Amino acid sequence: MGWYLKALRQYADFGGRARRTECWMFALVNTVILVVLVVVDTAAGLSIGSGTGLLGSIYSLAVLVPALAVGARRLHDTGRSGWWQLLGLVLVVGWVVLIYWYCVDGDPDANDWGPSPKPVPAAA
């Protein structure tokens, strides 16, 4: 939950770098919250379309900017521009490429977007 809150605190920070853990924990918590909201929408009769509910739509809109920001920071960690997220508009192929980039380890050295967010292991 700490990673999710960290991403929300940096809701409009498109600079810097984000670790894989931050990106994927944000995605996991978002998914869990959306599933709960779909259940609540369905139970309360707030569905406004096929599978879309009022509460889920409001929540999705509220976390759109934080999701884009954490995605951009994650791509920065791999040495890519946050604009590569637009690749997600290319169905399936774009998603596969983005998921791969979100999964690869970040650059261990500083890059254009700052130093590595991974803690440096202590020397023995």
C-alpha angles and dihedrals in degrees: 000000000000092000090050092051091046090056091048092050088054090045097145100024105119092167128084130029137292128205123234090252093058093049097045096041089052089051092047095050090044090053093049092049091048092050090051091048092050089053091048092046091050094046093047094045093241095134111133098182143350102328094335119118134187097244094044091050093050091048092047091052091047094054097040095097094044090049092051090046095051090045091052092048090049091053089048088056089058092048097258133119119256088236088078086081086081085073085077088074087071100083119239098341093057092046093051092050092047093048089050091051091047089053101048120094116263126246108282091212131063115276136180091295099051142273123330112280091216114101113249112244114245116255115248 
